[in-house]
Amino acid sequence: MRALLSKLGLAPSAGRLPPEVHTASAEVQGAEMAVAYFSSRMGGDFYDFIRVSPYRVLFGLLDVAGKREESRPILRAAQETFREAGAKLFSSDDINEADSMIELASCLNRDIMRAAGGVHSCPAFAGCYNEELGTVCYVNAGHTPGLLCDHSSVVELEATGLPLGLFSLAPTDARIVGLGAQSSMAVVSRGVVEAECGREEFGLAGVRHILQAESISAKDLSQRILGQVQDFVCRIPKHNDVTALTLTRMD
Protein backbone atom coordinates (compact mmCIF):
# COMPACT_ATOMS: atom_id res chain seq x y z
CA MET A 1 0.00 0.00 0.00
CA ARG A 2 2.85 2.41 0.79
CA ALA A 3 4.38 1.75 -2.60
CA LEU A 4 1.00 2.45 -4.24
CA LEU A 5 0.55 5.78 -2.47
CA SER A 6 4.05 6.89 -3.38
CA LYS A 7 3.40 6.10 -7.02
CA LEU A 8 0.24 8.19 -6.95
CA GLY A 9 2.45 11.29 -6.81
CA LEU A 10 4.79 10.42 -9.67
CA ALA A 11 4.95 12.62 -12.75
CA PRO A 12 4.34 11.02 -16.18
CA SER A 13 7.38 9.39 -17.71
CA ALA A 14 9.50 11.65 -19.88
CA GLY A 15 8.75 11.39 -23.57
CA ARG A 16 5.32 9.79 -23.06
CA LEU A 17 2.52 11.85 -24.52
CA PRO A 18 -0.51 11.67 -22.19
CA PRO A 19 -3.82 10.63 -23.75
CA GLU A 20 -6.50 13.27 -23.97
CA VAL A 21 -9.10 13.15 -21.20
CA HIS A 22 -12.74 13.70 -22.23
CA THR A 23 -15.42 14.65 -19.72
CA ALA A 24 -19.21 14.90 -19.68
CA SER A 25 -21.64 15.84 -16.94
CA ALA A 26 -25.33 15.72 -16.07
CA GLU A 27 -27.51 18.31 -14.38
CA VAL A 28 -28.53 16.98 -10.97
CA GLN A 29 -30.35 18.92 -8.25
CA GLY A 30 -28.27 19.22 -5.08
CA ALA A 31 -25.52 17.01 -6.48
CA GLU A 32 -23.11 16.63 -9.39
CA MET A 33 -22.60 13.73 -11.80
CA ALA A 34 -19.72 13.43 -14.26
CA VAL A 35 -17.66 10.98 -16.28
CA ALA A 36 -14.10 11.14 -17.58
CA TYR A 37 -12.37 8.80 -19.99
CA PHE A 38 -9.18 8.56 -22.03
CA SER A 39 -9.46 9.35 -25.72
CA SER A 40 -8.05 5.98 -26.75
CA ARG A 41 -11.28 3.95 -26.79
CA MET A 42 -10.26 0.39 -27.68
CA GLY A 43 -12.59 -1.76 -25.59
CA GLY A 44 -16.31 -1.83 -24.95
CA ASP A 45 -16.86 0.70 -22.18
CA PHE A 46 -20.21 2.46 -22.47
CA TYR A 47 -21.52 5.13 -20.12
CA ASP A 48 -24.73 7.13 -20.11
CA PHE A 49 -26.90 9.26 -17.88
CA ILE A 50 -30.42 10.39 -18.59
CA ARG A 51 -33.14 12.20 -16.64
CA VAL A 52 -36.09 9.83 -16.36
CA SER A 53 -38.40 11.86 -14.10
CA PRO A 54 -38.53 15.33 -12.49
CA TYR A 55 -36.41 14.01 -9.61
CA ARG A 56 -34.65 10.88 -10.91
CA VAL A 57 -31.45 10.58 -12.98
CA LEU A 58 -30.48 7.19 -14.39
CA PHE A 59 -26.80 6.40 -14.98
CA GLY A 60 -24.78 3.40 -16.05
CA LEU A 61 -21.32 2.08 -16.88
CA LEU A 62 -21.16 -1.08 -19.00
CA ASP A 63 -18.16 -3.07 -20.26
CA VAL A 64 -19.05 -5.07 -23.36
CA ALA A 65 -16.42 -7.78 -23.95
CA GLY A 66 -14.24 -7.55 -27.05
CA LYS A 67 -12.75 -4.85 -29.27
CA ARG A 68 -14.79 -1.73 -29.83
CA GLU A 69 -15.29 -2.25 -33.56
CA GLU A 70 -16.57 -5.77 -32.99
CA SER A 71 -18.87 -4.78 -30.14
CA ARG A 72 -20.31 -1.64 -31.72
CA PRO A 73 -23.73 -3.21 -32.60
CA ILE A 74 -24.04 -4.48 -29.03
CA LEU A 75 -23.08 -1.09 -27.60
CA ARG A 76 -25.70 0.58 -29.80
CA ALA A 77 -28.40 -1.88 -28.72
CA ALA A 78 -27.46 -1.47 -25.05
CA GLN A 79 -27.68 2.31 -25.24
CA GLU A 80 -31.06 2.25 -26.97
CA THR A 81 -32.44 -0.14 -24.35
CA PHE A 82 -30.91 1.81 -21.47
CA ARG A 83 -32.56 5.02 -22.63
CA GLU A 84 -35.91 3.71 -23.86
CA ALA A 85 -36.59 1.11 -21.15
CA GLY A 86 -35.10 3.36 -18.46
CA ALA A 87 -37.38 6.28 -19.35
CA LYS A 88 -40.41 3.98 -19.33
CA LEU A 89 -39.61 2.14 -16.11
CA PHE A 90 -38.65 5.13 -13.96
CA SER A 91 -41.01 7.87 -15.14
CA SER A 92 -43.92 7.28 -12.73
CA ASP A 93 -43.99 8.74 -9.22
CA ASP A 94 -45.29 5.61 -7.50
CA ILE A 95 -42.84 3.00 -8.82
CA ASN A 96 -40.78 0.61 -6.75
CA GLU A 97 -37.26 1.65 -7.78
CA ALA A 98 -35.70 -1.71 -6.92
CA ASP A 99 -38.23 -3.59 -9.07
CA SER A 100 -37.69 -1.13 -11.92
CA MET A 101 -33.91 -1.51 -11.71
CA ILE A 102 -34.16 -5.30 -11.81
CA GLU A 103 -36.46 -5.06 -14.84
CA LEU A 104 -34.02 -2.67 -16.57
CA ALA A 105 -31.21 -5.18 -16.03
CA SER A 106 -33.42 -7.91 -17.50
CA CYS A 107 -34.17 -5.79 -20.59
CA LEU A 108 -30.48 -5.00 -21.08
CA ASN A 109 -29.55 -8.67 -20.69
CA ARG A 110 -32.13 -9.74 -23.27
CA ASP A 111 -31.19 -7.14 -25.88
CA ILE A 112 -27.43 -7.61 -25.44
CA MET A 113 -27.82 -11.32 -26.16
CA ARG A 114 -30.13 -10.56 -29.08
CA ALA A 115 -27.67 -8.09 -30.63
CA ALA A 116 -24.76 -10.49 -30.08
CA GLY A 117 -26.66 -13.45 -31.49
CA GLY A 118 -25.89 -15.45 -28.36
CA VAL A 119 -23.69 -15.30 -25.28
CA HIS A 120 -21.61 -12.15 -24.89
CA SER A 121 -20.33 -11.03 -21.48
CA CYS A 122 -21.18 -7.50 -20.36
CA PRO A 123 -20.43 -6.51 -16.75
CA ALA A 124 -22.62 -3.54 -15.87
CA PHE A 125 -23.26 -1.06 -13.07
CA ALA A 126 -26.53 0.87 -13.37
CA GLY A 127 -28.04 3.21 -10.82
CA CYS A 128 -30.87 5.68 -10.33
CA TYR A 129 -30.21 8.77 -8.23
CA ASN A 130 -33.28 10.07 -6.41
CA GLU A 131 -32.80 13.80 -5.88
CA GLU A 132 -35.60 14.09 -3.31
CA LEU A 133 -34.26 11.31 -1.08
CA GLY A 134 -30.54 11.51 -1.85
CA THR A 135 -30.44 7.78 -2.57
CA VAL A 136 -29.05 5.54 -5.30
CA CYS A 137 -30.85 2.35 -6.27
CA TYR A 138 -28.39 0.19 -8.21
CA VAL A 139 -27.57 -3.17 -9.73
CA ASN A 140 -24.02 -4.40 -10.12
CA ALA A 141 -24.01 -7.18 -12.71
CA GLY A 142 -20.51 -8.57 -12.28
CA HIS A 143 -18.92 -5.14 -12.60
CA THR A 144 -16.02 -3.62 -10.70
CA PRO A 145 -17.43 -2.64 -7.26
CA GLY A 146 -18.56 0.93 -6.87
CA LEU A 147 -17.22 2.94 -3.94
CA LEU A 148 -19.36 5.10 -1.65
CA CYS A 149 -17.47 7.54 0.57
CA ASP A 150 -18.73 9.67 3.45
CA HIS A 151 -17.01 11.40 6.36
CA SER A 152 -16.28 8.19 8.23
CA SER A 153 -15.89 5.32 5.78
CA VAL A 154 -15.64 3.97 2.24
CA VAL A 155 -18.05 1.16 1.38
CA GLU A 156 -17.75 -1.19 -1.60
CA LEU A 157 -20.91 -1.66 -3.68
CA GLU A 158 -20.27 -5.25 -4.68
CA ALA A 159 -21.89 -7.42 -7.34
CA THR A 160 -25.60 -8.13 -7.00
CA GLY A 161 -25.66 -10.59 -9.91
CA LEU A 162 -23.73 -12.13 -12.80
CA PRO A 163 -22.54 -10.14 -15.83
CA LEU A 164 -25.23 -9.43 -18.42
CA GLY A 165 -25.25 -11.37 -21.66
CA LEU A 166 -24.39 -14.80 -20.24
CA PHE A 167 -27.75 -16.38 -19.38
CA SER A 168 -31.21 -15.54 -20.67
CA LEU A 169 -32.74 -15.74 -17.19
CA ALA A 170 -29.78 -14.62 -15.06
CA PRO A 171 -31.09 -13.46 -11.66
CA THR A 172 -29.94 -10.16 -10.20
CA ASP A 173 -30.77 -8.05 -7.19
CA ALA A 174 -31.08 -4.30 -6.59
CA ARG A 175 -29.89 -2.40 -3.54
CA ILE A 176 -30.39 1.12 -2.23
CA VAL A 177 -27.75 3.28 -0.57
CA GLY A 178 -27.97 6.82 0.78
CA LEU A 179 -25.65 9.74 0.07
CA GLY A 180 -25.34 12.22 2.90
CA ALA A 181 -24.02 15.74 2.61
CA GLN A 182 -20.48 15.88 1.18
CA SER A 183 -20.65 12.20 0.18
CA SER A 184 -19.25 10.86 -3.07
CA MET A 185 -19.63 7.75 -5.18
CA ALA A 186 -17.31 6.40 -7.89
CA VAL A 187 -17.78 3.63 -10.44
CA VAL A 188 -14.69 2.87 -12.51
CA SER A 189 -13.98 0.56 -15.40
CA ARG A 190 -11.75 -2.49 -15.31
CA GLY A 191 -9.11 -0.45 -17.13
CA VAL A 192 -8.74 1.76 -14.03
CA VAL A 193 -8.50 -1.10 -11.54
CA GLU A 194 -6.16 -3.22 -13.68
CA ALA A 195 -3.83 -0.38 -14.70
CA GLU A 196 -0.40 -1.50 -13.59
CA CYS A 197 3.26 -0.69 -13.33
CA GLY A 198 5.53 -3.65 -12.93
CA ARG A 199 3.50 -6.20 -11.04
CA GLU A 200 1.43 -3.74 -9.02
CA GLU A 201 -2.10 -2.71 -9.94
CA PHE A 202 -3.71 0.65 -9.28
CA GLY A 203 -6.70 -1.25 -7.93
CA LEU A 204 -9.68 -0.05 -5.95
CA ALA A 205 -7.18 1.06 -3.30
CA GLY A 206 -6.02 3.83 -5.61
CA VAL A 207 -9.58 5.04 -6.17
CA ARG A 208 -10.34 4.77 -2.45
CA HIS A 209 -7.34 6.96 -1.61
CA ILE A 210 -8.56 9.70 -3.96
CA LEU A 211 -12.10 9.61 -2.57
CA GLN A 212 -10.82 10.02 0.97
CA ALA A 213 -8.46 12.87 0.16
CA GLU A 214 -10.87 15.82 0.02
CA SER A 215 -14.34 16.89 -1.07
CA ILE A 216 -14.32 18.11 -4.68
CA SER A 217 -16.77 18.36 -7.57
CA ALA A 218 -17.75 15.26 -9.56
CA LYS A 219 -15.97 16.56 -12.66
CA ASP A 220 -12.75 17.20 -10.74
CA LEU A 221 -13.04 13.83 -9.03
CA SER A 222 -13.43 11.92 -12.31
CA GLN A 223 -10.51 13.80 -13.84
CA ARG A 224 -8.35 13.26 -10.77
CA ILE A 225 -8.92 9.50 -10.87
CA LEU A 226 -7.74 9.36 -14.48
CA GLY A 227 -4.84 11.70 -13.76
CA GLN A 228 -3.65 9.50 -10.91
CA VAL A 229 -3.97 6.39 -13.08
CA GLN A 230 -1.86 8.08 -15.74
CA ASP A 231 0.80 9.02 -13.18
CA PHE A 232 0.81 5.53 -11.72
CA VAL A 233 1.16 3.34 -14.80
CA CYS A 234 4.23 2.55 -16.85
CA ARG A 235 2.01 2.83 -19.93
CA ILE A 236 -1.67 3.47 -20.58
CA PRO A 237 -3.59 0.19 -21.13
CA LYS A 238 -4.20 -0.52 -24.81
CA HIS A 239 -6.63 -3.41 -24.38
CA ASN A 240 -9.01 -1.80 -21.86
CA ASP A 241 -10.87 1.49 -21.85
CA VAL A 242 -10.22 3.72 -18.83
CA THR A 243 -13.39 5.38 -17.51
CA ALA A 244 -14.46 6.93 -14.19
CA LEU A 245 -18.07 7.89 -13.42
CA THR A 246 -18.68 9.85 -10.22
CA LEU A 247 -21.55 11.32 -8.23
CA THR A 248 -21.07 13.86 -5.45
CA ARG A 249 -23.68 15.31 -3.13
CA MET A 250 -22.73 18.81 -2.10
CA ASP A 251 -25.61 19.94 0.15
C-alpha positions in Angstrom: 0.0 0.0 0.0 2.8 2.4 0.8 4.4 1.8 -2.6 1.0 2.4 -4.2 0.5 5.8 -2.5 4.1 6.9 -3.4 3.4 6.1 -7.0 0.2 8.2 -7.0 2.4 11.3 -6.8 4.8 10.4 -9.7 5.0 12.6 -12.8 4.3 11.0 -16.2 7.4 9.4 -17.7 9.5 11.7 -19.9 8.8 11.4 -23.6 5.3 9.8 -23.1 2.5 11.9 -24.5 -0.5 11.7 -22.2 -3.8 10.6 -23.8 -6.5 13.3 -24.0 -9.1 13.1 -21.2 -12.7 13.7 -22.2 -15.4 14.7 -19.7 -19.2 14.9 -19.7 -21.6 15.8 -16.9 -25.3 15.7 -16.1 -27.5 18.3 -14.4 -28.5 17.0 -11.0 -30.3 18.9 -8.2 -28.3 19.2 -5.1 -25.5 17.0 -6.5 -23.1 16.6 -9.4 -22.6 13.7 -11.8 -19.7 13.4 -14.3 -17.7 11.0 -16.3 -14.1 11.1 -17.6 -12.4 8.8 -20.0 -9.2 8.6 -22.0 -9.5 9.4 -25.7 -8.0 6.0 -26.7 -11.3 4.0 -26.8 -10.3 0.4 -27.7 -12.6 -1.8 -25.6 -16.3 -1.8 -25.0 -16.9 0.7 -22.2 -20.2 2.5 -22.5 -21.5 5.1 -20.1 -24.7 7.1 -20.1 -26.9 9.3 -17.9 -30.4 10.4 -18.6 -33.1 12.2 -16.6 -36.1 9.8 -16.4 -38.4 11.9 -14.1 -38.5 15.3 -12.5 -36.4 14.0 -9.6 -34.7 10.9 -10.9 -31.4 10.6 -13.0 -30.5 7.2 -14.4 -26.8 6.4 -15.0 -24.8 3.4 -16.0 -21.3 2.1 -16.9 -21.2 -1.1 -19.0 -18.2 -3.1 -20.3 -19.1 -5.1 -23.4 -16.4 -7.8 -24.0 -14.2 -7.5 -27.1 -12.8 -4.9 -29.3 -14.8 -1.7 -29.8 -15.3 -2.3 -33.6 -16.6 -5.8 -33.0 -18.9 -4.8 -30.1 -20.3 -1.6 -31.7 -23.7 -3.2 -32.6 -24.0 -4.5 -29.0 -23.1 -1.1 -27.6 -25.7 0.6 -29.8 -28.4 -1.9 -28.7 -27.5 -1.5 -25.0 -27.7 2.3 -25.2 -31.1 2.2 -27.0 -32.4 -0.1 -24.4 -30.9 1.8 -21.5 -32.6 5.0 -22.6 -35.9 3.7 -23.9 -36.6 1.1 -21.1 -35.1 3.4 -18.5 -37.4 6.3 -19.3 -40.4 4.0 -19.3 -39.6 2.1 -16.1 -38.6 5.1 -14.0 -41.0 7.9 -15.1 -43.9 7.3 -12.7 -44.0 8.7 -9.2 -45.3 5.6 -7.5 -42.8 3.0 -8.8 -40.8 0.6 -6.8 -37.3 1.7 -7.8 -35.7 -1.7 -6.9 -38.2 -3.6 -9.1 -37.7 -1.1 -11.9 -33.9 -1.5 -11.7 -34.2 -5.3 -11.8 -36.5 -5.1 -14.8 -34.0 -2.7 -16.6 -31.2 -5.2 -16.0 -33.4 -7.9 -17.5 -34.2 -5.8 -20.6 -30.5 -5.0 -21.1 -29.5 -8.7 -20.7 -32.1 -9.7 -23.3 -31.2 -7.1 -25.9 -27.4 -7.6 -25.4 -27.8 -11.3 -26.2 -30.1 -10.6 -29.1 -27.7 -8.1 -30.6 -24.8 -10.5 -30.1 -26.7 -13.4 -31.5 -25.9 -15.4 -28.4 -23.7 -15.3 -25.3 -21.6 -12.2 -24.9 -20.3 -11.0 -21.5 -21.2 -7.5 -20.4 -20.4 -6.5 -16.8 -22.6 -3.5 -15.9 -23.3 -1.1 -13.1 -26.5 0.9 -13.4 -28.0 3.2 -10.8 -30.9 5.7 -10.3 -30.2 8.8 -8.2 -33.3 10.1 -6.4 -32.8 13.8 -5.9 -35.6 14.1 -3.3 -34.3 11.3 -1.1 -30.5 11.5 -1.8 -30.4 7.8 -2.6 -29.1 5.5 -5.3 -30.9 2.3 -6.3 -28.4 0.2 -8.2 -27.6 -3.2 -9.7 -24.0 -4.4 -10.1 -24.0 -7.2 -12.7 -20.5 -8.6 -12.3 -18.9 -5.1 -12.6 -16.0 -3.6 -10.7 -17.4 -2.6 -7.3 -18.6 0.9 -6.9 -17.2 2.9 -3.9 -19.4 5.1 -1.6 -17.5 7.5 0.6 -18.7 9.7 3.5 -17.0 11.4 6.4 -16.3 8.2 8.2 -15.9 5.3 5.8 -15.6 4.0 2.2 -18.1 1.2 1.4 -17.8 -1.2 -1.6 -20.9 -1.7 -3.7 -20.3 -5.2 -4.7 -21.9 -7.4 -7.3 -25.6 -8.1 -7.0 -25.7 -10.6 -9.9 -23.7 -12.1 -12.8 -22.5 -10.1 -15.8 -25.2 -9.4 -18.4 -25.2 -11.4 -21.7 -24.4 -14.8 -20.2 -27.8 -16.4 -19.4 -31.2 -15.5 -20.7 -32.7 -15.7 -17.2 -29.8 -14.6 -15.1 -31.1 -13.5 -11.7 -29.9 -10.2 -10.2 -30.8 -8.1 -7.2 -31.1 -4.3 -6.6 -29.9 -2.4 -3.5 -30.4 1.1 -2.2 -27.7 3.3 -0.6 -28.0 6.8 0.8 -25.7 9.7 0.1 -25.3 12.2 2.9 -24.0 15.7 2.6 -20.5 15.9 1.2 -20.6 12.2 0.2 -19.3 10.9 -3.1 -19.6 7.8 -5.2 -17.3 6.4 -7.9 -17.8 3.6 -10.4 -14.7 2.9 -12.5 -14.0 0.6 -15.4 -11.7 -2.5 -15.3 -9.1 -0.5 -17.1 -8.7 1.8 -14.0 -8.5 -1.1 -11.5 -6.2 -3.2 -13.7 -3.8 -0.4 -14.7 -0.4 -1.5 -13.6 3.3 -0.7 -13.3 5.5 -3.6 -12.9 3.5 -6.2 -11.0 1.4 -3.7 -9.0 -2.1 -2.7 -9.9 -3.7 0.7 -9.3 -6.7 -1.3 -7.9 -9.7 0.0 -6.0 -7.2 1.1 -3.3 -6.0 3.8 -5.6 -9.6 5.0 -6.2 -10.3 4.8 -2.5 -7.3 7.0 -1.6 -8.6 9.7 -4.0 -12.1 9.6 -2.6 -10.8 10.0 1.0 -8.5 12.9 0.2 -10.9 15.8 0.0 -14.3 16.9 -1.1 -14.3 18.1 -4.7 -16.8 18.4 -7.6 -17.7 15.3 -9.6 -16.0 16.6 -12.7 -12.7 17.2 -10.7 -13.0 13.8 -9.0 -13.4 11.9 -12.3 -10.5 13.8 -13.8 -8.4 13.3 -10.8 -8.9 9.5 -10.9 -7.7 9.4 -14.5 -4.8 11.7 -13.8 -3.7 9.5 -10.9 -4.0 6.4 -13.1 -1.9 8.1 -15.7 0.8 9.0 -13.2 0.8 5.5 -11.7 1.2 3.3 -14.8 4.2 2.6 -16.8 2.0 2.8 -19.9 -1.7 3.5 -20.6 -3.6 0.2 -21.1 -4.2 -0.5 -24.8 -6.6 -3.4 -24.4 -9.0 -1.8 -21.9 -10.9 1.5 -21.8 -10.2 3.7 -18.8 -13.4 5.4 -17.5 -14.5 6.9 -14.2 -18.1 7.9 -13.4 -18.7 9.8 -10.2 -21.6 11.3 -8.2 -21.1 13.9 -5.5 -23.7 15.3 -3.1 -22.7 18.8 -2.1 -25.6 19.9 0.1 
